[in-house]
Amino acid sequence: MTIPYLAQRAQQQTLEWIDGGLFTVLLDSQATEGQLTVGRFDVPKGEAPPFHTHTREDEVFLLLEGEALVWVGDERHELSKGGVVYLPRNIPHGYRITSDRADLLVIATPAGMEEMFRHAGRDITAPRPDNFEITKDKLAEAAALRGNIIVGPPR
């Protein structure tokens, strides 16, 4: 039996993301025939995406290391190492890292979420432009490409 897709660490794309974090694309649309996206965040304390809603995909994230606060609608929850969150599409959510660093595994189905990160982020194998910044406008543009809606500022 053959493996439909295999990529060693050196073959995985890593993107600079908001607040100096990194997002590594482990599996994308092409690798999974559109079934799912799997990525990994390495993010610093305080990293927090805008409060947002996914309209096309369900999302799961597993906190491999660190601590975070998670907001789902108006509810606030604490998440510690090993905690997992399932977020069906159309539910507004966000998080904020409260530990010095965090390592998050993200799974989204169907695939495609990686295009948002690729649109606004920067592949770390390319030279970093002096003026690189993920502005609110660039982030909103990237989110809209995937049917994501920014509903408020980071929490």
Backbone torsions as a table, in degrees:
resi	resn	phi	psi	omega
1	MET	NA	141.7	178.2
2	THR	-104.1	158.0	177.2
3	ILE	-88.1	126.4	-179.7
4	PRO	-61.4	-29.7	179.3
5	TYR	-155.1	136.9	176.0
6	LEU	-146.4	130.5	176.2
7	ALA	-138.1	123.7	174.4
8	GLN	-72.9	165.1	-177.2
9	ARG	-51.2	-42.9	-177.9
10	ALA	-66.1	-16.9	-179.5
11	GLN	-94.8	-6.2	-178.2
12	GLN	-86.0	140.6	-179.0
13	GLN	-85.5	129.8	175.7
14	THR	-115.2	132.4	-176.7
15	LEU	-118.1	138.5	170.0
16	GLU	-72.0	135.3	-174.9
17	TRP	-128.5	-170.7	-174.3
18	ILE	-61.5	149.7	177.3
19	ASP	58.9	26.5	177.8
20	GLY	77.1	10.4	177.7
21	GLY	-77.3	169.7	177.4
22	LEU	-122.6	140.2	174.9
23	PHE	-122.9	120.8	178.9
24	THR	-104.8	125.3	177.9
25	VAL	-82.2	110.0	179.8
26	LEU	-88.0	-46.2	175.2
27	LEU	-137.7	133.5	180.0
28	ASP	-121.6	-173.7	-178.3
29	SER	-55.4	-44.5	-177.4
30	GLN	-64.3	-42.4	-177.7
31	ALA	-69.3	-28.6	-174.0
32	THR	-112.7	13.6	-177.9
33	GLU	53.3	40.3	175.8
34	GLY	80.0	5.2	-174.3
35	GLN	-78.9	-42.1	-177.9
36	LEU	-160.0	158.8	171.5
37	THR	-113.2	135.5	173.7
38	VAL	-127.2	129.3	180.0
39	GLY	-142.2	168.2	-179.2
40	ARG	-135.9	128.5	177.1
41	PHE	-98.9	137.7	167.0
42	ASP	-121.2	104.5	-169.7
43	VAL	-130.8	150.4	-179.1
44	PRO	-87.0	168.8	175.6
45	LYS	-53.8	136.9	177.9
46	GLY	91.1	-13.5	-179.8
47	GLU	-59.3	130.8	-177.0
48	ALA	-156.5	116.7	175.2
49	PRO	-73.7	162.1	174.0
50	PRO	-59.0	153.3	173.8
51	PHE	-63.8	127.7	-169.5
52	HIS	-150.0	169.0	178.5
53	THR	-131.3	134.8	172.4
54	HIS	-94.5	129.5	179.0
55	THR	-102.9	-11.7	-175.4
56	ARG	-115.0	-17.0	-175.5
57	GLU	-138.8	153.6	170.2
58	ASP	-92.0	150.1	-174.8
59	GLU	-131.0	141.0	173.3
60	VAL	-127.4	134.8	167.8
61	PHE	-133.8	142.8	-177.4
62	LEU	-117.9	124.3	179.0
63	LEU	-85.6	101.3	-177.9
64	LEU	-73.9	-37.5	177.8
65	GLU	-145.5	145.5	173.7
66	GLY	102.8	-168.9	-179.7
67	GLU	-140.4	151.1	-178.5
68	ALA	-152.8	159.4	167.1
69	LEU	-102.9	139.9	-179.3
70	VAL	-125.8	132.1	175.4
71	TRP	-111.7	131.0	175.3
72	VAL	-128.4	110.0	-171.2
73	GLY	61.4	-127.8	179.0
74	ASP	-93.2	-1.7	-177.6
75	GLU	-87.4	140.6	176.6
76	ARG	-115.7	134.3	-179.1
77	HIS	-133.0	148.6	172.9
78	GLU	-94.1	138.7	179.2
79	LEU	-126.7	129.4	178.9
80	SER	-118.7	175.1	-177.5
81	LYS	-45.4	129.0	-179.6
82	GLY	89.6	-10.1	179.6
83	GLY	-71.8	146.8	-179.1
84	VAL	-129.0	145.9	-179.6
85	VAL	-129.3	132.7	172.8
86	TYR	-110.9	125.6	-177.6
87	LEU	-124.7	97.5	175.9
88	PRO	-62.4	154.0	179.2
89	ARG	-55.6	156.2	177.3
90	ASN	72.0	15.8	175.1
91	ILE	-110.9	118.6	179.6
92	PRO	-65.9	138.4	-177.2
93	HIS	-157.2	167.7	176.3
94	GLY	-170.8	173.0	177.6
95	TYR	-150.7	164.4	173.8
96	ARG	-140.6	129.3	178.8
97	ILE	-76.1	128.5	-178.4
98	THR	-109.7	-13.5	175.6
99	SER	-89.2	170.4	-179.6
100	ASP	-57.8	-38.7	176.8
101	ARG	-145.9	161.3	175.3
102	ALA	-142.8	150.5	177.7
103	ASP	-123.5	112.8	-175.7
104	LEU	-118.3	132.6	171.3
105	LEU	-99.2	127.9	-177.4
106	VAL	-119.2	133.5	175.8
107	ILE	-127.5	130.1	178.1
108	ALA	-130.2	139.7	178.3
109	THR	-138.7	133.6	-1.1
110	PRO	-70.8	177.6	-178.1
111	ALA	-70.6	168.8	175.7
112	GLY	128.9	-22.7	-178.1
113	MET	-56.6	-30.0	-178.4
114	GLU	-59.4	-25.7	-179.4
115	GLU	-66.4	-31.6	175.8
116	MET	-62.9	-45.5	-179.7
117	PHE	-66.2	-39.4	179.6
118	ARG	-68.0	-34.3	-178.1
119	HIS	-69.2	-43.7	-176.0
120	ALA	-97.5	-28.1	-177.3
121	GLY	-81.2	-176.9	-178.0
122	ARG	-131.2	125.4	176.8
123	ASP	-63.7	123.8	-173.4
124	ILE	-73.7	-7.5	176.8
125	THR	-80.1	-14.8	177.3
126	ALA	-92.5	152.9	176.9
127	PRO	-58.0	140.6	-178.9
128	ARG	-81.8	119.1	175.7
129	PRO	-62.6	145.3	-179.6
130	ASP	-58.1	-33.3	-174.9
131	ASN	-101.4	20.5	-177.8
132	PHE	-64.3	130.4	177.3
133	GLU	-159.4	139.7	172.4
134	ILE	-94.6	96.5	-178.1
135	THR	-75.2	165.5	176.2
136	LYS	-58.9	-40.0	-179.9
137	ASP	-66.1	-42.8	179.3
138	LYS	-65.1	-40.0	178.8
139	LEU	-65.4	-43.2	178.7
140	ALA	-63.9	-39.8	177.7
141	GLU	-62.6	-45.8	179.5
142	ALA	-63.3	-43.0	179.4
143	ALA	-61.8	-44.2	-178.4
144	ALA	-62.1	-31.5	178.1
145	LEU	-58.4	-30.2	-178.2
146	ARG	-105.1	10.1	179.8
147	GLY	76.0	17.7	177.0
148	ASN	-87.9	146.4	-177.6
149	ILE	-121.0	123.3	173.9
150	ILE	-83.1	119.2	-175.2
151	VAL	-106.4	-3.6	178.5
152	GLY	177.8	174.7	180.0
153	PRO	-71.7	168.3	174.8
154	PRO	-56.2	151.9	178.5
155	ARG	-95.4	NA	NA
